[in-house]
Amino acid sequence: MNQDWIGNGKSIYKILGATSHSKGERECNDYYATEPKAVELLLNIEDFNNNILEPACGEGAISEVLVKHGYNVQSYDLIDRDYGIGGVDFLKCENKWSGDIITNPPYKYAQEFVEKSLELVEAGAKIAMFLKIQFLEGKKRRSLFDRNPPKTVYVSSSRLKCVKNGEFVKSRKKKESSAVAYCWYIWEKGYKGETIIKWFN
C-alpha cells in the first residue's frame, strides 16, 4: 500500500541539504549580516564609484570589505550597533547621494530600499543589493522590475550566508550551511534594457 509522504518542519531543509534555519523567531529588526566573501566576490565582477553608501550597515560586514579595497564608504543604520552612524532611517532620507549604493537591506523592506536608492542616486549610478533569489517573484515587485529593471542579476552557484545578528563565529563553529539562494541584484539608474542573468561563485 502506498503511503503519502508527510514531512515535518525539518524535512524539506534536509532535502535541500541545509541546516541554518533558526528554531526561534526571526531577528526583530531583520538583521542578518552578509558573509564578507559575498562582497569580495561582487568586487571581482563589478566596478563601482569610489564613493559608496551602505545604508543598512549593521556591524560593518559589507562596509569593512569595501574600506579594505580602498572605497570611501559612508555607513549608517536605523539601529545603532556601534558601527557607522546609528539612528538613520534610510527610507526617510531626502539628501541626494553622489556615488553608488551597496547593501543587504532588511528583506521585508527590500523593495522600498531599491526604490529609495533609485530616487537618491544620480543617473548612471549603480545600486547593488544582496537579496534572496525569491525577490524575483511577486506581482508588486514585477511592477518595480517593469519600471526599473535590474541591469544584471548575479546568482550564486554555491550557497552564501546571511547570519542572524552577525554572529559569524558561532555560525562557523556550528558549521551551518544555508537553505537560501542569494543573488547580487545590480541596478544602473536610467537603464531600461533587458535584465541579464549571470552566475558567480
C-alpha positions as CSV (number, residue, x, y, z in Angstrom):
1,M,0.0,0.0,0.0
2,N,1.4,3.4,-1.0
3,Q,1.6,6.0,1.8
4,D,1.6,9.7,1.1
5,W,4.7,11.4,2.4
6,I,4.1,13.7,5.3
7,G,7.0,15.9,6.2
8,N,7.8,17.9,9.3
9,G,9.3,21.3,9.8
10,K,12.8,20.0,9.2
11,S,12.3,17.5,6.4
12,I,12.3,20.0,3.5
13,Y,15.5,21.5,4.7
14,K,17.2,18.1,5.0
15,I,16.3,17.5,1.4
16,L,17.8,20.9,0.5
17,G,20.9,20.0,2.4
18,A,20.6,22.9,4.7
19,T,20.9,23.3,8.5
20,S,20.9,27.0,9.2
21,H,17.2,27.5,9.8
22,S,16.6,29.0,13.2
23,K,14.4,27.3,15.7
24,G,13.4,30.6,17.1
25,E,11.9,33.8,15.8
26,R,13.5,35.9,13.1
27,E,15.6,38.8,14.5
28,C,13.2,41.6,15.4
29,N,14.9,44.2,13.1
30,D,15.6,41.7,10.3
31,Y,19.3,41.9,11.0
32,Y,21.1,39.2,9.0
33,A,24.7,40.2,8.3
34,T,26.2,39.4,4.9
35,E,29.1,36.9,4.6
36,P,32.1,39.1,3.7
37,K,33.0,36.6,1.0
38,A,29.9,37.7,-0.9
39,V,31.3,41.3,-1.1
40,E,34.7,40.1,-2.2
41,L,33.1,38.1,-5.0
42,L,31.0,41.1,-6.0
43,L,34.1,43.3,-6.4
44,N,35.6,40.7,-8.7
45,I,32.7,41.0,-11.2
46,E,31.5,44.7,-10.9
47,D,33.2,48.1,-10.8
48,F,31.9,50.8,-8.6
49,N,32.2,54.5,-7.9
50,N,34.8,55.3,-5.3
51,N,32.0,56.8,-3.1
52,I,29.8,54.1,-1.6
53,L,26.8,54.4,0.6
54,E,25.9,51.5,2.9
55,P,22.5,52.4,4.4
56,A,21.9,49.2,6.4
57,C,25.4,48.6,7.7
58,G,24.7,46.6,10.8
59,E,28.1,46.0,12.3
60,G,30.0,46.7,9.1
61,A,30.2,43.3,7.4
62,I,29.8,44.9,3.9
63,S,31.4,48.3,4.7
64,E,34.6,46.8,6.1
65,V,35.3,44.8,2.9
66,L,34.7,47.9,0.8
67,V,37.0,50.0,3.0
68,K,39.7,47.4,2.8
69,H,39.5,47.7,-1.0
70,G,40.0,51.5,-0.8
71,Y,36.5,52.7,-1.2
72,N,35.2,55.8,0.5
73,V,32.3,54.4,2.5
74,Q,29.5,56.2,4.3
75,S,27.8,53.7,6.6
76,Y,24.6,54.1,8.7
77,D,21.7,52.1,10.0
78,L,18.4,52.5,11.7
79,I,19.7,50.6,14.7
80,D,22.9,51.8,16.5
81,R,25.2,48.8,16.5
82,D,28.4,50.7,17.3
83,Y,29.3,51.0,13.6
84,G,28.8,53.9,11.3
85,I,26.0,56.3,12.2
86,G,23.1,54.8,14.1
87,G,19.5,56.1,14.2
88,V,19.2,57.0,10.5
89,D,16.1,55.8,8.7
90,F,17.2,55.4,5.1
91,L,13.6,55.3,3.8
92,K,13.0,58.8,5.1
93,C,16.3,60.3,3.7
94,E,15.9,63.1,1.2
95,N,19.6,64.1,0.6
96,K,20.9,63.0,-2.8
97,W,23.9,60.7,-3.0
98,S,26.7,61.2,-5.4
99,G,28.1,57.7,-5.8
100,D,26.9,54.1,-5.7
101,I,24.9,52.2,-3.1
102,I,25.7,48.7,-1.9
103,T,23.7,47.0,0.9
104,N,21.9,44.0,2.2
105,P,18.6,45.6,3.3
106,P,16.1,44.2,5.7
107,Y,14.2,41.8,3.4
108,K,10.7,43.0,4.4
109,Y,11.7,46.5,3.2
110,A,13.9,45.4,0.2
111,Q,11.7,46.9,-2.5
112,E,11.4,50.2,-0.6
113,F,15.2,50.2,-0.3
114,V,15.6,49.7,-4.0
115,E,13.1,52.5,-4.8
116,K,14.6,54.9,-2.3
117,S,18.1,54.2,-3.7
118,L,17.0,54.9,-7.2
119,E,15.4,58.2,-6.0
120,L,18.6,59.4,-4.3
121,V,21.4,58.5,-6.8
122,E,22.4,60.3,-10.0
123,A,21.8,58.9,-13.5
124,G,24.2,56.1,-14.3
125,A,24.9,55.3,-10.6
126,K,24.9,51.7,-9.6
127,I,22.8,50.1,-6.8
128,A,23.9,46.6,-5.6
129,M,21.5,44.7,-3.3
130,F,22.3,41.3,-1.8
131,L,18.9,39.6,-1.8
132,K,17.2,36.2,-1.9
133,I,16.5,34.7,-5.4
134,Q,12.8,34.8,-4.4
135,F,13.0,38.6,-4.8
136,L,12.4,37.9,-8.5
137,E,8.9,36.8,-7.6
138,G,5.7,38.7,-6.8
139,K,3.3,41.0,-8.6
140,K,4.2,44.1,-6.6
141,R,7.9,43.6,-7.4
142,R,7.0,42.9,-11.1
143,S,5.9,46.5,-11.4
144,L,9.2,47.6,-10.0
145,F,11.1,45.4,-12.5
146,D,9.0,46.8,-15.4
147,R,9.7,50.4,-14.4
148,N,13.3,49.8,-13.3
149,P,14.8,46.5,-14.5
150,P,18.0,45.4,-12.8
151,K,20.8,45.5,-15.4
152,T,22.3,42.3,-14.1
153,V,21.4,39.6,-11.6
154,Y,24.3,37.5,-10.4
155,V,23.1,34.2,-9.0
156,S,25.5,32.5,-6.5
157,S,26.1,28.9,-7.7
158,S,27.3,28.0,-4.2
159,R,25.5,28.9,-1.1
160,L,26.4,32.1,0.7
161,K,25.2,33.0,4.1
162,C,23.4,35.8,5.9
163,V,24.0,35.3,9.6
164,K,21.4,36.3,12.3
165,N,22.7,39.1,14.5
166,G,26.0,39.0,12.6
167,E,27.2,36.0,14.7
168,F,29.7,34.6,12.2
169,V,31.9,32.9,14.8
170,K,29.0,31.0,16.3
171,S,27.8,30.1,12.8
172,R,31.3,28.7,11.8
173,K,31.5,26.7,15.0
174,K,28.2,25.1,14.2
175,K,29.3,24.6,10.6
176,E,26.0,25.9,9.4
177,S,25.1,25.9,5.7
178,S,22.3,27.9,4.1
179,A,19.0,26.8,2.5
180,V,18.6,30.2,0.8
181,A,20.0,31.0,-2.7
182,Y,21.3,34.6,-2.8
183,C,21.9,37.0,-5.7
184,W,23.6,40.3,-6.2
185,Y,21.0,42.5,-8.0
186,I,22.6,45.4,-9.9
187,W,20.6,48.4,-10.9
188,E,22.0,51.2,-13.0
189,K,19.8,54.3,-12.8
190,G,18.3,55.0,-16.1
191,Y,18.8,51.5,-17.6
192,K,15.7,50.3,-19.5
193,G,17.1,47.2,-21.3
194,E,16.7,43.5,-20.6
195,T,17.9,42.1,-17.4
196,I,20.9,39.8,-17.8
197,I,21.3,36.7,-15.6
198,K,24.8,35.6,-14.8
199,W,26.3,33.2,-12.3
200,F,29.2,33.6,-9.9
201,N,30.8,31.7,-7.0
